[in-house]
Amino acid sequence: MPKMKTRRAAAKRFKAVGNGKFKRKRANLRHILEKKAHDCKKRAGKTDYVDQADLGRVKAMLPYA
């Protein structure tokens, strides 16, 4: 059986962690930051984990993670 291909776009966005979850970056921290509240930017700067509902799809895209 041939090797499964990894979705490269997903590999750049998600990192597997030891407990079976995947780390991801939060949105809203790229541009137009002047008008955004400090709390909003602080929250967006923290890493987050992939939601349970999306976990199966991410695992399918990253078969070797």
N, C-alpha and C positions, 0 to 999 in steps of 0.2 A: 504494500500500500504506500502511495507517495506521501511525502510530508505535507501537513496542513500549512496553509499560508497564514501568516499573521497580518492583520489589517494594520498597515504602517501608521495611518492617521490616528488610530486608537492607541497604538503603542507609544506615540508621542504625548498623548494626553493623560494616560492612566499608568500608575505604578502599583504593582501588587505588594501587599504588606503581609506580614506573617500570619495574621489571624483569618486569612481568606478574603479580606476586603481589598478594595482598590482605592488608592488615593487619587484625588483630582483637584484641580484649581477651581476657585470660584470665579464667577463672571463679574463684570462691571468695574474693572480696575485698570483699563487700558488707556482711556482718553476721556476728555470732558470731566475732569475730576474736580474742578473748582466749585461747581454748583452742588456736588454731592457732599452729604454730611460726613463728619469725621467718623461717627459710629458706623456708617454704611461702608466707608473705605476700610475701617479697621476689621470689620467682619469679612469683607471680601478678600482681605489679605491672608486670611487663615486658610489652611488646607481643609478639605472636606472629603468625605467618603462617598462612593457611589451608592445610590439608594438601593434598597433591597429589591424593588420592582425592576430595576435596570441591571442588576448583577448578572443575571443569566445571559443577557445580550453582550455584556462586556466580556464575560468569560468565553463566549463563543468567538468573539473577535480576537482574543488573545489566548490561543490554545496552549501556549508554552509558558504562560506567566504564572 
